[in-house]
Amino acid sequence: MKEPTDSIRPDQDEIRTYHHTHSIHSQGIGLGTAIVLAAIIGIGGFWGGKIGYAMYLEWRAEQAMKQVAQAMQAAQQRAQEEQQRRIQAAKRAAAAAEKARRDKIWNSRACKFWWEHDPKNPAVIAKARTMQTCHR
């Protein structure tokens, strides 16, 4: 006779009946299948690892070459900028020297004499130019 179902625990007879009527068995995989699968995974992992490592090394070499190229380009750009600064400084120095030379010539006694003597006379201007001491 069955007891009332006040209890939380399931009836043991019902559990046995359920297990017999519903075949609950874990089949799993066979030993041969497991060995073949393990071999495939092992070989695939080995070759995949080798290929992956080779690809990583290739990527690293490519990155290193890019870094070297960027560093060389930056160094070349700095050298060009420095050369441009030197050229500009040389041009400014040459322009300042030429201005100083012209000022020296223009303010010389001989130049002042000729230009103050008759600045509109072409013969005086020609004489000053042939002396090559003063000319604008």
Disulfide bonds with the S-S distance in Angstrom:
none
